[in-house]
Amino acid sequence: MTKEFLKQRIADQKAYIYGLNSMYHTVRTEVRTSANHQLIYFENQLKQLNTMNYKKYQEEAARTFANRKEPLDTDITDELHCVIGMSTEVAELMDAFKKRIYYLKPFDETNSKEELGDLMWYIANYCRLKGYDLEDIMEMNINKLRIRYPEKFSLEQAENRDLEAERKSLESNN
């Protein structure tokens, strides 16, 4: 083997290695990009699973509902439990305002959110027991409010409601 031949083989080998390195970096970048896209996809899927919506909330709320028939031994016992519970949670929320206004205590935001969550739990279970779809209830309410306040809230419209039109709107959604 001549010196020139060896120099050429070394140059060829370096070029080959450079080409491999270049391909490696390209493939590695493509693999990394693909892996990142998959990671983003799976993270988004996880977010969707973890995102609370009214249907998922209602399912989770039902899981923790007692479904008791006593003490009244009737089908309305669970419904009454929910209605009394709603009233209790609203009273607890009102108590937080009382403490703020009359005792000059700071408003407890955490407790306020807790009471609203408890109220939602009773609402979700009441709707489930009655066979009401929460989305339909929300839509009915907004449609009624659109009739009452076509543009936005006004005291005049609040005091002079068209109860007949509101009722027709509510009945048309049943």
Beta strands, then each sheet from edge to edge (+ up, - down):
end
